[in-house]
Amino acid sequence: MSLFKSSKKDLPKENSYGMAKLPPGQLHTEKFPVLTYGPVPAVNPADWRFEITGLVTERRVWTWDEFMALPQTTIHADFHCVTHWSRFDDDWTGVMFRDLWEIIRDVVKPEATHVMQHAYGGYTTNLPLAWMIEEDVMLAHTFNGEPLPPEHGGPMRVFTPKRYAWKGAKWIKGLEFMDRDRPGFWEQNGYSNSANPWKEERYWE
């Protein structure tokens, strides 16, 4: 059985953001391929910690239980991988960055313009702070009602429904606030800095 479905006849024309359901150059799949650079880190929720660093007046750290006490949201959204596949209509549950922002904004210095995501295992990826707030970026721990599997970034990953998926770090452990852009792991290795699926921003020009 093929991994991908090339037919578009049964697909909605638009997603919930008013953009094409299937971005250009993508194929639809009902499977969830695992693509990871390096080994999958073993992170027990009991040992998991999340912190904010960089341009902050106060370093803050959350345990798993403390993070679960923050406002929780479920979004119904699509997942787009730079390797030309898209998966549709899953339920992702976690803490929206914009809700976290309301909690931490008083300790983030006003000169902060960009955010570096740091993961267990050393992976990094970068986004403008404005995009983190505006684009339904989520720190997700539950996938279709079940704990997010480790191979897909559990216990917690960043989910970026308006960007290719590498812009959301698996196994997230912290956010670093910066006053300028700085490329993350894949961005240093030829991948696009903006990663817009509808513009096919896969790699540096």
Secondary structure as UniProt FT lines:
FT   TURN            9..10
FT   TURN            16..17
FT   TURN            24..25
FT   STRAND          27..28
FT   TURN            45..47
FT   STRAND          49..54
FT   STRAND          60..63
FT   HELIX           64..68
FT   STRAND          73..81
FT   TURN            82..84
FT   STRAND          85..96
FT   HELIX           97..104
FT   HELIX           105..107
FT   TURN            110..111
FT   STRAND          114..119
FT   TURN            120..121
FT   STRAND          124..128
FT   HELIX           129..134
FT   TURN            135..136
FT   STRAND          138..143
FT   TURN            144..145
FT   STRAND          146..147
FT   HELIX           150..152
FT   TURN            153..155
FT   STRAND          157..159
FT   TURN            161..162
FT   HELIX           165..167
FT   STRAND          172..178
FT   TURN            185..186
FT   HELIX           187..189
FT   HELIX           197..199
//
